[in-house]
Amino acid sequence: MAVERRTVRVSRDVFDELDRVLSTQRGAEGEPSVNDFLTLDLLPIVDAFATRFDDLPDAVPGRPNYKLLIAAGALVRGVSVIGQLMADGSIELIHIRLDFDIPWDEWE
């Protein structure tokens, strides 16, 4: 059975936020660059919205056209993303927040 795959676009606001919080170059301590994040973490996020939009929780109660994804990233501790279902059936990622603060060893 084929999974329906929606078209997903990333808004300018999401790219602006990534540019604000990530450097253009990988940091000396291994901090990810914007390109690292786009390559390793953003693609699985896009894929999740493309294939699982209807199964994600509502980002705004009572507004099923706004969905929230919270996930661990490959390069960041966590990421939350809001996607909006558009009139044409595509999804636009409109908000992103990266979490760098909680070391994983505190969860053990």
QUISULWO-V199620 format. One record per residue. RES is the residue in three letters. PSI is psi in degrees with one decimal (* if undefined). Layout:
RES:PSI, RES:PSI
This chain:
MET:123.8, ALA:138.9, VAL:132.1, GLU:134.7, ARG:117.6, ARG:154.6, THR:134.0, VAL:131.4, ARG:151.3, VAL:124.9, SER:159.4, ARG:-35.5, ASP:-37.6, VAL:-46.0, PHE:-38.0, ASP:-40.9, GLU:-41.4, LEU:-42.0, ASP:-32.5, ARG:-39.4, VAL:-15.3, LEU:149.8, SER:163.3, THR:-17.9, GLN:149.1, ARG:136.5, GLY:160.9, ALA:-29.6, GLU:10.2, GLY:9.9, GLU:137.5, PRO:150.2, SER:170.8, VAL:-45.4, ASN:-40.0, ASP:-48.0, PHE:-45.6, LEU:-38.3, THR:-44.1, LEU:-33.3, ASP:-35.6, LEU:-36.5, LEU:-44.5, PRO:-31.0, ILE:-47.4, VAL:-44.1, ASP:-40.9, ALA:-44.5, PHE:-35.8, ALA:-34.3, THR:-18.8, ARG:18.7, PHE:-49.3, ASP:-23.4, ASP:-12.5, LEU:152.5, PRO:151.6, ASP:134.5, ALA:-29.8, VAL:119.1, PRO:131.1, GLY:3.2, ARG:81.8, PRO:-4.9, ASN:-1.1, TYR:117.9, LYS:152.8, LEU:132.6, LEU:125.8, ILE:125.3, ALA:159.4, ALA:142.1, GLY:165.7, ALA:-29.8, LEU:-18.9, VAL:156.2, ARG:-42.1, GLY:161.4, VAL:138.2, SER:138.0, VAL:137.3, ILE:131.2, GLY:144.2, GLN:130.5, LEU:124.6, MET:166.8, ALA:-29.6, ASP:4.8, GLY:-6.2, SER:171.2, ILE:135.8, GLU:124.8, LEU:119.0, ILE:-13.3, HIS:140.5, ILE:144.4, ARG:127.4, LEU:142.0, ASP:116.5, PHE:-3.0, ASP:-30.8, ILE:110.1, PRO:140.6, TRP:-33.3, ASP:-16.4, GLU:-16.2, TRP:-12.7, GLU:*
